[in-house]
C-alpha cells in the first residue's frame, strides 16, 4: 500500500512539473522576444528542476528472491538416506521484493551546457536506491528428520543470507541500471520537448567508457 501511494505521489509530481514547463513555454512565446529568450534560458539551465525530475524518474522493479538450504546431498547413498530420515534439515524460502533504481543527487552537482538549441547533461550513474523484501507475502517449506526440531535461529540466519545475496545481485544488475538510464533520458527529453531543444543525457560510466575507447584508438 505504501509503495502504491509513493508511486502515485511521484506520478503527480511529474505531471505538475510537465504542466509547469508547458505553461512556461507558452509564456515565453507570448511575451516579447527579449523576455522570452531570458525565460527559456532560465528553464533550460535550471539544474534544480532537472535534479527533481531525475530523482522522480526512479525505476521500480518487482520479483521473487529465493534460497534453499539443506544438509542432504541427495546422492542416493545409504548414509544420506539415513540422514534424510532422522536428521534432515531443509528449508525452501521464496519472498517477493520491490526494488528501485535511480540517481541520488544529494550534495552533488550536475553539468548542463547549452549550444545552438542542443543541451548536454551529465548525471551520476543510476544505482539501487532501495530494496525491500515483502515478508508478509513470503512462502517457506521445510523438511525435518525425526530427531530434528524447529530451529528459528537457523531460519532467521537463512533469511538474512537471502536478503544479502539478493540485494547484491540487484546492485550488480546492469540490465536494470540500463533501463533506469533510458527512463531518465526519456523523461528529461520530454521536459525539453516543448521548448524545441534537443538534449543529450550522458552518465558518468558512459563518459569513462568513451574515454577508454578513444585512448585505445
HUWO-V783799 format. One record per residue. RES is the residue in three letters. NEAR is the number of other ideal C-beta (glycine too) atoms within 8 Angstrom. Layout:
res:RES near:NEAR
res:RES near:NEAR
//
This chain:
res:UNK near:4
res:UNK near:5
res:UNK near:8
res:UNK near:7
res:UNK near:8
res:UNK near:8
res:UNK near:9
res:UNK near:8
res:UNK near:8
res:UNK near:10
res:UNK near:8
res:UNK near:8
res:UNK near:10
res:UNK near:12
res:UNK near:8
res:UNK near:8
res:UNK near:13
res:UNK near:10
res:UNK near:8
res:UNK near:8
res:UNK near:12
res:UNK near:9
res:UNK near:8
res:UNK near:10
res:UNK near:12
res:UNK near:8
res:UNK near:10
res:UNK near:14
res:UNK near:7
res:UNK near:5
res:UNK near:8
res:UNK near:5
res:UNK near:5
res:UNK near:6
res:UNK near:9
res:UNK near:12
res:UNK near:9
res:UNK near:8
res:UNK near:12
res:UNK near:11
res:UNK near:9
res:UNK near:8
res:UNK near:13
res:UNK near:12
res:UNK near:8
res:UNK near:8
res:UNK near:9
res:UNK near:6
res:UNK near:10
res:UNK near:13
res:UNK near:10
res:UNK near:10
res:UNK near:13
res:UNK near:15
res:UNK near:11
res:UNK near:11
res:UNK near:13
res:UNK near:11
res:UNK near:12
res:UNK near:9
res:UNK near:10
res:UNK near:7
res:UNK near:7
res:UNK near:7
res:UNK near:13
res:UNK near:9
res:UNK near:12
res:UNK near:8
res:UNK near:8
res:UNK near:8
res:UNK near:7
res:UNK near:9
res:UNK near:5
res:UNK near:5
res:UNK near:5
res:UNK near:5
res:UNK near:7
res:UNK near:5
res:UNK near:6
res:UNK near:12
res:UNK near:9
res:UNK near:8
res:UNK near:12
res:UNK near:10
res:UNK near:8
res:UNK near:10
res:UNK near:9
res:UNK near:14
res:UNK near:14
res:UNK near:12
res:UNK near:14
res:UNK near:10
res:UNK near:13
res:UNK near:10
res:UNK near:15
res:UNK near:12
res:UNK near:13
res:UNK near:12
res:UNK near:14
res:UNK near:12
res:UNK near:14
res:UNK near:14
res:UNK near:12
res:UNK near:9
res:UNK near:10
res:UNK near:4
res:UNK near:2
res:UNK near:7
res:UNK near:4
res:UNK near:12
res:UNK near:7
res:UNK near:11
res:UNK near:7
res:UNK near:11
res:UNK near:5
res:UNK near:3
res:UNK near:6
res:UNK near:10
res:UNK near:12
res:UNK near:12
res:UNK near:14
res:UNK near:9
res:UNK near:13
res:UNK near:9
res:UNK near:9
res:UNK near:12
res:UNK near:10
res:UNK near:12
res:UNK near:8
res:UNK near:7
res:UNK near:11
res:UNK near:7
res:UNK near:12
res:UNK near:10
res:UNK near:6
res:UNK near:4
res:UNK near:7
res:UNK near:11
res:UNK near:7
res:UNK near:9
res:UNK near:6
res:UNK near:8
res:UNK near:6
res:UNK near:9
res:UNK near:11
res:UNK near:5
res:UNK near:5
res:UNK near:10
res:UNK near:4
res:UNK near:4
res:UNK near:8
res:UNK near:6
res:UNK near:6
res:UNK near:10
res:UNK near:10
res:UNK near:8
res:UNK near:8
res:UNK near:12
res:UNK near:10
res:UNK near:8
res:UNK near:9
res:UNK near:14
res:UNK near:10
res:UNK near:8
res:UNK near:10
res:UNK near:13
res:UNK near:10
res:UNK near:8
res:UNK near:8
res:UNK near:12
res:UNK near:8
res:UNK near:6
res:UNK near:9
res:UNK near:6
res:UNK near:6
res:UNK near:13
res:UNK near:12
res:UNK near:8
res:UNK near:10
res:UNK near:15
res:UNK near:11
res:UNK near:8
res:UNK near:10
res:UNK near:15
res:UNK near:9
res:UNK near:8
res:UNK near:13
res:UNK near:15
res:UNK near:10
res:UNK near:8
res:UNK near:13
res:UNK near:12
res:UNK near:8
res:UNK near:7
res:UNK near:11
res:UNK near:5
res:UNK near:11
res:UNK near:7
res:UNK near:12
res:UNK near:8
res:UNK near:11
res:UNK near:9
res:UNK near:12
res:UNK near:9
res:UNK near:7
res:UNK near:8
res:UNK near:10
res:UNK near:8
res:UNK near:8
res:UNK near:8
res:UNK near:8
res:UNK near:8
res:UNK near:8
res:UNK near:7
res:UNK near:6
res:UNK near:5
res:UNK near:4
//
